[in-house]
Amino acid sequence: MNIIILGGTGSIGSAILNDLSKNTENSFYISSTNTDSLEKITEKYNCSGKVLDIMNHNSIESFFEDSTNYLESIDAVINCIGSILLKPMHLATFNEIMDTFHMNTIQSALTIKYSIPLMRKNGGSIILFSSAAAKIGLKNHDIISSAKGAIDSMVKSSAMTYARHNIRINAISPGLVESNLSRNIIKNKFSLDYSLALHPLNRIGQPKNIVPAVKWLLDKDSDWITGKSIRIDGGLSNLK
């Protein structure tokens, strides 16, 4: 299977890459925002990739063009890129709001836009990342929940649009996962205790907890699943 992983050097992306690379028949093309991280992980897993300017439309388009030069055909695209902004709407700057939507909603839309031509002939699987916070009302999640909620809607409509090409589009919606993105939350005892209390299992997730769902969605026996946002959240979104 030929797989693109956007954010392949991040906490969740690298955990996915580590597991999927155990199947020697899989080939990967990944993105990173850091040259050193990209060089280390591509060498470790014998794959290729490119430094990506997430906020630049042309950089994203170029990344997908280059991926086909390396992989020739694409079977799956996994977009692990995102951000976390915990701030009430009235305290957020205009740029913070715009950047949050660009990093999450717009960037996911562009992933679909540039993946479709690569998959239209043979079909494939696109996996985006939403958030369990988009399912419920959480204090100070006004902006990030809106950006992630848009991804949930995008997945449903896009899955219907491209089903005739046998392209499946799904999302994974985690609760709080220990990662580079959540570092500031986790290192603050008040924020961490508050987050733990929101999760009925009383613990935050680990990147390894996300991997089985990704593998399941990519499995050939899961080819009847599309338009879903799968919550992996320690009970955050549906247990009280």
N, C-alpha and C positions, 0 to 999 in steps of 0.2 A: 504494500500500500504506500502511495506517495502522499506525504502529509506536510502541509504548511502549518507552522505554529507561530502566530504573532505573539510577541512577548515570551519567546522561548527560553530566555535567560532569567525570567522572574521566578518567584517562589513556586507558584502553581504551574507555570509553563515548563519549568525545568523538571518538576516532579512528573509531569505527563510525559515529557521527552524521555526521562530516565526509564520509565516503565515500558513505554511503547517501543523503545529501542532494543528491548530484550528479544523482540521478534526481528531477527536479522533480515527478514524480507521487507521490512519497512524502511523507507528513505524519507529524509526530512530536509526542509528548507525553513529556517527560522529567522525571526527578526529580534533585534535588541536595540536599545537606545545607547548602549555603551560598547565601544570597540573592544576593550579588553575582555569584557564578559563574553562577547560574541566569539572572540578568538579562542578563549578557554573552552567554551562549551562545544563549539564545532569541532575542535580538536579531540575533545573527550569522546564525543559520540560519532565522529567520522561523518559529519554532515556539513552542510554549507548554509550560509545565511547572509544577512545584510543589515547594516545599521539603518534604522528607520526613524525619520523625523515624524513623530505621530501627528503633529499639528499641521503638517504640510501635505496637502492633497496630492501634489505631484510626486512626493516621496513614496506615498502609499501605492500609487499607480505604478511607479517604477519598480517597487518591490515585487508586486505580483507579476510584472512582465519578466523580471529576472528569475523568478521562481520557476517559470516554465523552461527557461534555458537550462536549468540544472536538473529538474525532475521530469521534463517533457510533458507528462500528463499529471493531473491532480485528482486525487481521490477524496481528500478531506482537508478542510481548513478549520483550525481551532484558534479562535481569537481570545487570548488571555489578557489583553490590554484593558486597563481600566484605572479608575481613581476613586478615592474616598474623600468626600468633603462633608464634615459634620458641622453645620453652621445654620442658624435660623436665617430665613430668607432676608430679613431686614438688615442683617449684619454682613451679608455677603456683598462683595464688590461685583460690579458688572463683569469684570474680567474673570472672576472666580466662577460665576454662573456660566459664562460662555465656555470657559476652559473645561468645566465639568461635563457639559453637554458634548463638546467636541471630543473629549477623551473617551467618552462612553457611547453616546447615541450616534453622533456623526461618524465616528471611526468604525462603529459596527455596521452602519449603513454602507460605508465605502468598502468594507470587507465583503459584504454580499455583492455589491455592484461589480467588483473586480474578480470575484470568485466565479460568478455565474458563467461568463464566457469560457472559462477554463473547464467547466463541468458540463456544459450544455449537451455535449455529444454523448458522454458515457455516464452521466449522473454523478452523484457524490454526496458528501455529508458536510454541512457547515455547522459548527458549534460556537455559539457566542456565550458571553457571560453577563448575566443580569445580577440581581441581588434579592435575597429573601426580604430585605427591607422594602422592596417595591410592593409587597403583598399586604403590608400592614402599615399603620401609622406609627412612626417612631419619632420621638422628639429630636429636633435638630437634624433630621434626615431629609428636610424639605427638598433640597436641590438634587442630591444624589439619588433619592428615591424616584424623583421625576425623570431623571436621565435614564435610570435603569428600567423604570416602568415603560418607557418608550421602546426599549429593546424587546420587552415581552410582547408588545403589540406588533412590533416589526417582525418578530419571529412568526407570529400567526399569519399575518398577511403575506409575507414573503414565502412561507411554506406552501400556501395555497397557490400563489402565482407561479412557482417553479416546480410544483409537483408533477406537472406534465413532462418535465425533463428528467424525472426521477432524481431530483435534487432535494435532499431532506435538510431542513433547517430547524435546529433546536437550540435551547439555551439551558445553561446550568445556573441556578440561583443560590449561591452559598449564603450562609450566615457569616459571622465574623470568623475569618480564617487567619491564623498567624502567618504573616508574610511581610515583605518589605513595605507594602502599602499600609499595613495596619500597625507598624512599629510604634508610632507615636501614641496610638490608643492603648496598646498593650503595656508600654513602659510607664504609663500613668495609672497609678493604683486605683484612683477614683473611677477613671474611665473603664478600666479592666473589670473592676467589681460590678459596675453598672452593666457592662456587657454580659458578664457571666450570669447575672440575675435574669437577663432577658432570655437566655437559652436554658430550657428545662433540663437538659443534661448537665448543666452547670459547668460546662467547659467550652472553650472555643475550638474551632476546627483546625485541622492540620492539612497542608497541601495534599498529603497522601489520601485524605478522606475524599478528595474530589476525583482522583484518578479512576476509581472503578466505574463511575458514571460516564466518564469520557470513553473508556474502553467499551462499555455496554452500548453506547450510542454508535460507536464505530463498527461494532461487530456486525458481520453480514446477516446474522439472524435477527438483528434489530432493525432491519430495513423497512419495517412497517410503522416506524415511529417518526412523526414529523409534526412541527408546530407546537412542541411542548416546551415549557419552562420547568425544569426539574429542580425542586428545592432540596438542598443538602444543607441543613441549618440547625441541627441539634434540637429541633422542635420549635425554633423561634417563631415561625410564621403561622403555626396552626395548633399549638398547645398552650394552654393558659392554666 
